C-alpha cells in the first residue's frame, strides 16, 4: 500500500492550494484518510480527516473555516482544499490512512493511522 501526496508549493498569504492523496495497492473505501502537518521544530498535528463509509469530515479548529476535505471514488483520492492560507500554515503535509472507519475521538491521533505518505511541503509567505 502506498499513499502519494501531491500539490504542495510556495504561495503568498491569502492564496489557495489543493493537496491530493492517492492510495495505490489498496483502497480505503471502508476506512479513514486524513491529513496531518508538521512545522519545523514542532510536533505533527492533525489537520483534517474523512471517513469513506459515511463521508464524515473532521477538522482541527485552526483550519475548519478555511480548509475542506473531499474524496473521489474514481481516483481513490482524498483532496484537501486550502483557502486563505496563512504563514502559520507552513509545514510539511502528510496524508495518512487506516483501513477502518476511525471513531471521532481517535481520528485526530497520528498513532491511529497505519499508512503514511512521504509528505509535501507547503510554504506560505507573508
N, C-alpha and C positions, 0 to 999 in steps of 0.2 A: 504494500500500500504506500502510495506517495501522495503528498499534498504539495501542489505547486502554486505558490503565491506570485502575483504579478500586479503591476500598476503603480508601484511607488514612484517617487520622484521629488524634485525640488520645486516648490511653489511659493508664492507670496501669501502673506496673511490675507484671509478672506476668500481665497481661491478654493476650488474643489478638486478632489481626486476620487477615482474609483479603484478599489482594490478587488482582485478576484482570487479565489482559491479553488482550484480544480483537483478533484480526487481521481487518481488512477489506480487500477489494481483492485478496486473495490468501490462500492457505493455506500453512502451513509444515509440512505433514504429512510431508514428507521432510526437514525441516530441524531447526533448533535454536531454541529460545526460552529466554531467560534473564532473570534479574533482577540488576540492579546497584543500588547505592545510593551516595549522595554526601552526606556530612555537611558542614555549613558549615565552610569553610576547609580541607577535606580533598579528596583525590583520589577519583574514582569507583572503587568497589571491587566485586568480584564477590560475589554472594550465592548464587545457585543457577541451574542450567540443566537443561533436559530435551531430549533428542533424541527427536523424534516417532517415528522409524523403529523404534528398539529400546527406547524408554521408559527409556533410561539417564539416571539423575539424578546430578548432581554438586552438591556443596555446599561452601561455604567452611567452614573449621574453626570459625569463630566462631558459625555458625548450625546446623551439621549435626545437633545433638541437639535443636534447638528448632523449626526450620522444615522444611516439607515442600512440595515442588513436585509438581504433578499436572496432568493435562490433561483436557479434554473435547472429544472429536471433534465432537460435535453442535454445540457452541457455538464451536468454533475458538478455545478459550480455554485459557490456562495460568493456574493458580492458585498462589499462594504462601500457604500457611497458616503463620502466625507465632504461635507459642505462647511463653509465659514471656518476654514482651518485657521488655527492659532499657532503661534510659535511653540506653545507648550504641548502641541500635538506631535512635535518632532520626536521620532522614535523609530526603532525597527519594529515592524508589524509582523506578527506571526499568526498563521492560521492553524487551527487545531481541530481534531475530530475525535469523536467517540462513537462506537457502533450502536449505542443505545441512546434513547432519549433521557438526558440528564434531568434530574429534578431541579427545580428552581433554586433551591438552597445550595446546590453544588455546581451550578452551571458556570459560576464565575471563578472557580478554583482551577488553577493550572494542573494540579495533580489529578484532576478528574478526567483528563483527556489522554488518550492512548497514542495518538499520532500527531506529529508536528511537521509543519513545513519549515523551510530554511529561513524565511523572513524576507521582508522587503523594506528598504529604507524610505521613510517619509520625512522630508525636511521642509519646514515652513519658516520662511524668513520674514522678519518684521519690516 
